[in-house]
Amino acid sequence: MRSLNAEAGLSGFIYLNYMLERISKEPELLLLPTKHLYPDAAAHFRVSARALERSAENFVIRCWSRAEAESWEKITGRPKLPAPTVEEFLKLLSAYLNRPRPENSRGEGDGPDISGRY
């Protein structure tokens, strides 16, 4: 997400990182994120699901508005406009993170940084 000029200081950054990690282990969580993924993440961070969703929405909008069009297209595979929903953002980044990488690629600087401890 840092490749998209994301602000790591926003709570939405931490929430989305956590959700991306969960999706990497359980891709089916993307099927009904408001029923399963958001409540799970909210419980993990001890916030309401609505507060988590609002923070994630704010983060996506700010990230989208700050990202350069070229970076956005490289990562998401689509033009920068219009801004994605949180669900679309998670799907786009999840797909990007799951793309096969060339064997000689070490992955440095290739994609969103989803590292972090919770």
C-alpha positions, 0 to 999 in steps of 0.5 A, spaced: 500 500 500 505 504 500 506 504 493 500 507 492 502 513 497 498 510 503 499 514 510 501 508 515 499 513 520 491 512 519 488 507 522 485 504 516 492 502 514 492 497 519 485 495 518 486 493 511 493 490 512 490 485 517 484 484 512 489 483 507 493 478 511 486 474 513 484 474 505 491 471 504 489 465 508 482 465 507 480 468 500 473 466 501 472 472 506 472 476 500 465 473 498 461 477 504 466 481 507 461 485 511 458 479 514 465 476 516 471 480 514 469 486 517 466 483 524 472 479 525 477 485 524 473 489 528 473 484 534 480 483 533 481 491 534 476 492 539 472 497 535 465 496 532 464 494 525 462 500 522 467 504 525 472 499 522 469 500 515 469 508 516 476 508 517 477 503 511 473 508 507 477 514 509 483 510 508 481 508 501 479 515 499 485 518 501 490 513 498 486 513 491 487 521 491 494 521 493 496 515 488 499 517 482 495 514 476 501 510 473 502 506 480 495 505 481 494 502 474 500 497 475 498 495 482 490 494 480 490 493 473 485 499 472 485 506 470 485 510 477 478 513 476 473 512 479 475 511 486 474 503 489 469 501 495 473 498 500 471 491 498 473 493 491 480 495 494 481 489 498 479 485 491 484 489 487 490 488 492 489 481 494 489 479 486 495 483 485 499 480 491 497 473 489 500 475 482 505 470 480 512 473 480 518 472 475 523 466 479 528 471 479 524 477 482 526 478 489 519 482 490 523 488 493 519 494 491 514 490 487 508 491 491 504 493 497 507 493 503 503 489 508 508 487 513 506 489 520 504 486 527 497 487 530 
